[in-house]
């Protein structure tokens, strides 16, 4: 009997996406700490300005670093690499803008729950457009992920309503779904990660810069922000771990994994975020001089996180599908005499 083995590049890509989710776990407490720092140090500034400024710095610095690292090969940037980078920057940037604005009008727990809608939207897209319907193992894993997120988010259904915040959060997941599908597109498979990431980071920074400029009331705000020395600790965390490492892993690894499977792997991010939120806020508070309390480790976190991890484990053991443009072909299920197999 022939044993179907998982391709090595798929295993490495899965580990890479899981690591990206781990690094993104830093982003929520670090971003919130940076927003609190801006609001504390800059009087009469809106949260929109704080979010726009930190996004511009985060992705702008990351983009400059990528350009420096890619300087020798930058002249060979292709149209396909530019197109993919712009699409990723557009979908990711606009998605984050809607997500942040939605947070102002809905509880964080509700936003966290709704943001994971892309784990449903991706297989739905394939079912409608590509007529590729979810398999039983995928449905089981998706149900497990949704159940875990509901528990993890502590969503209060008595307060749930489809208002502006909920609508914008759902709209953001449409753009995040687009980002996942762009990485899944076969025509972009041979694109170089450094080239794509360079374009992506700079275009995302531009989206945040527009938000910062439109929400700013005076140039004085930028002068005050430039003098806040503590911000650079947080920006360093966001640039190194949450952007350069996480997004390069995403851009490099996701093309070896089917989009529907990748969408489920990405749900490890709220698990990572919840774990870091139990101890990192108080450390960041001491580092930059703000008031930001730790979240409590709860039974809900253990159960919800356990369900999400279990669902992803089910997909990895029983749910893998070959990725033709990555050089994978379905392994034979039977062994015939004389076929040369060992």
Secondary structure, 3 states (H helix, E strand, C coil): CCCCCCCHHHHHHHHHHHHHHHHHHHHHHHHHHHHHHHHHHCCCCCHHHHHHHHHHHHHHHHHHHHHHHCCCCHHHCCHHHHHHHHHHHHHHHHHHHHHHHHHCCCCHHHHHHHHCCHHHHHHHHHHHHCCCCCCHHHHHHHHHHHHHHHHHHCCCCCCCCCCHHHHHHHHHHHHHHHHHHHHHCHHHCCCCHHHHHHHHHHHHHHHHHHHHHHHCCCCHHHHHHHCCCCHHHHHHHHHHHHHHHHHHHHHHHHHHCCHHHHHHHCCHHHHHHHHHCCCHHHHHHHHHCCCCCCCCCCHHHHHHHHHHHHHHHHHHHHCCCCCHHHCCCCCCCCCCCCCCCC
